[in-house]
């Protein structure tokens, strides 16, 4: 018997390709393996062409370009307000066009801004709206508070990236049947043709992510400087887009350069395919100091049998078991971070054992049936 077709319009206005954006695309890369699932991404015609469209093309995911507005602020001129309103209305007309043409069974979003962008049309939509939510609800002002209250009633299902985020959602939605948790899978790679074995002569520590204070990168650099002075065969790879004109980035670079340790604390910039980095690393560090919902890099590290060192923030401790498949620092400090990295360096057997356990933990987190879980979400909400 032929399965009923599932057709999903995906509201996707980002022009960045950070972990959260890739994780949302991973959902539809996985769902594309089902013959009865079709998707259509609506990307930003101004900002998404250079970054998002090539990434979607590589994965054979269909997309169309529409208008997305930038954020509102109270300091805008009358002309700027008119432009924003025009972009919202034109975006809704474009969504209406593709809605009629594509005939979706569902609408998918992952940010409140995308929902706001098409609010005039979404108000009339009766098809199920699925919201994969990766951040705490934005309610910092009256407009966004009202928007969230409306979304809490309008959205058919909130799929949360962690239990931490589900708790934040349920504080306002208060309907346990309206939310569920599906952890992100390790990022889908088009090619795994790499071979970069771990060196026995050096110990490599890896960081992958944004170079920002909220990510705890300054604490990691302080720990790296301290440990590199103590051990000659310890190396740190920092992979992430660094804006060298940014004061925070400039200070980090200057600090490392002045230390004379630039050859061992490497700022690699943005790396599109980080598989090789994971393969050659001994441990992974995710030192976020804010309530991070869930770091997708933790799943990537697990895929490569690498344990992670984290602080106990947000949803991170949900996927790391202390001293089993990683280390959870008691305090968000350079001292605790240094000690955790040093413990891994001095105990190679424990480090290797935690890495093996990290890979095994993917099944316990439900990654083995990731695509089936997502298919069930769309089949359940018709």
C-alpha angles and dihedrals in degrees: 000000000000113000118237112260119252113208118187130191108206118207104211117161102160123116093192125089101208125141096280093051092049090047091056091049089048089062091062095038086059095043091050087073088073112082093214096055121088126174137190120196118209105207133183109274091207104041109015101060100083099041111021103038096057090049091051092045091055089056096044091242116151122234144172129202120242139160120280122182126223122239121294120237134181093241095065120122122239089258091053091050090052091050092050093049090047091051092050092049094044090047090054091049089051091049089049090053094051091040090059093041099043096036097211125203091202142020119219127199136168104188137047089228091061090051090049091049091062099028097124091059098033088059088071098039114114098179116102115277115212117199118195099199120200101167138046112275112274109238102143094127138026095261095052092040090056091045091053092048089054093046091050087063099035101047114089096204136008111209106196125203092219143007087251090062092042088057090053091049094049091053086075107016094049094189112113091192091059097064140049138170125244114172118221117260123229107279116275111248123201093212133022096184097132135116120187111146122202114266118240091204097056136037114222125203117196133206120182122182147059118336100235141125092245087060091058093239092142090056090050092051091050090050091046092052091049095048097041089057089053100043125038098203099050117111133182125206115197110193116186143097108284119195100208092198089060112102093224092052093044091053092051093049092046093049092052093044092050091051093059090232099109091118091060102035102056125193101202100178122218113345116194097198112031097175092107091052092053091047094056096041127093099202138008125221126205105177100173111162098193127072095279109191094218130326111228089204089071089064091046090052091050090053088059094046094250124139121226133224113215144163118243098259135133115326097338097099089056091074101033124071110202113247090357107074100352145346127270113203115224094219134029093242142119089242095056093042092049092049093050093050090045091051089055091047094050095043107051093165092055090045092052092045092051089050092054090048090048091059092046091051092067090079092050088053091055098249093133091069098033096130093045091053091053092046089053090053092058095040091049093051107054 
